[in-house]
Amino acid sequence: MNNNIVTQQTHINKDLVAKFRLLIKGYLLDDLTALFIVQFTESNVNLLMSDELLMCFIHARKYDVNRAMKLLNNYLRMTKNYPQLFTDMRLARVKNVLDMGILVSSPHREQNGSRLLILNLRKWDLQSCNLEEIMVAVVFCFQRMVSEIETQSSGIVAIIDLARQFTPPLIKRISDIVQNVFPIRLKGIHVLHEPRIIKILVSMFWPFLSNKIRNRLFFHGDCYTTLHQHIDPAYLPSNYKGYLKTIDTMHFSDVFSEENYSKIFSCFD
């Protein structure tokens, strides 16, 4: 398979989806849960959420529909409490961040088949966008990437290049979204060029991270050798001593065009 082409194949497990829809209906009968789902009702929820979207949550929890239901419930709760982060995911909202090159995707999957998302904070102009705008762009990119069937199974590897930026809250918020809310398999978070004090600050929220995230969060500083132990340099830009072109030549829209986006999350807009 050509790694440069967004996968358009779909595979729907009808039995699992049907079981999932029964769980959703049962949860909607719970008044406490229903409080968080203002835009969904028992009569229309199965129409609004496509089979493709439900399979996304099922994949994220390795075909355990009960765990997938918990994840979906968390996602719906977040769309209610933080609509600015999880709804109205139009390109126009994040174009500024993407044009600045803050978020890019490698044109190739890494050696294990995972998509590679790079958060390049060297490009962050504090006068042009704030942290919340970057978080909106992160969710935007996650939605596009996880819409690929192959990525639902193979997951995503993230590189956060702090470039001396003092942003431990960003790491915490991304970790929170990944471990509790978003239907995504994050195979690794690799932090580069972090100031020493960041490890001290990260230790403050370390107890609140799941064991899975703890085991997949790595701090490399300025050492690309340790990064290469996890990601083959054949799939990295030359900025990180990789064999690809510079990160400035990479653009998220070159890999994930809006024309090919299946819009499986549009029911939340």
Steps between C-alpha positions, in 0.01 A plus 500: 500500500625849418555685828433833332138421421225549756326167546142506374412139583234440761424190700194503719438220748121507491461277806724718717335819375153360576613403851649846545177669393306298759744618766456859386124468524533359851729781610260760367233366733723601792400856596848583632659404171231668291580833665826506310349414162291803420521465122414130499173335593395137514313537173775658290834389646528192279429712193752771584798277575611295201628144511842637399508731802396226741766267358752774572417478872489119486846486341638741760403259778607184317149377424379518861162671454458569872828692511407665169172614658688659789729679254206623292327625813815694594516645149137612510554655841796698366303625199241629746745658746762623250325550165772742390748210494288220356240650269497708182822342374525700178829554321448876527526477881846342495642631173715756680665235719552261208636774274755588769627142485431432867334166418627281218477134405776295347401376152600148606385272777775400742644149512206353695235656277408788731436849368754758616368837623752772584412793724775745406488777759805665345241651266272627776463876484337596830365816339320305228327220691443377854511161669128434451530557124780243491285252695215550251747426220620186683141370521446596134806297398405206722156488335649489152764242587272262689250508213741265322411138570868402500583771754219387729689171533862614467465819700694824512845596626537864607815710516479819706792730421493750784798693364544661844130585516376483858176305447444207741122573498494407131651158571249444780199600289603281207553209740157555657328504162679191379461279806142585594313668215613459142457172307863464411784260568801711591807280470746755633556864598857613442601837645803678353705801612320533832655726769615311809233649723227347286569154641446640848170655397388187315562300818219701663235349272681165453281322761190593298624333181404143418774239509466466124573870442787496750658213311462684169617847600869560427723803553800518267633853550746569218588131452373363170674167559242402763220621270633269228471207740123544474451650152712390206678806354373391157165652603628816669579843352864601471448747788505195729789330318252311287518412132197697382497863389481780754190548710430825314415294190233303686141623510207330667265570209738326258436172682142561614305703247154624590370353174582148622385549859201276577360742762396225739508749790270752331203387713659684795509836318 
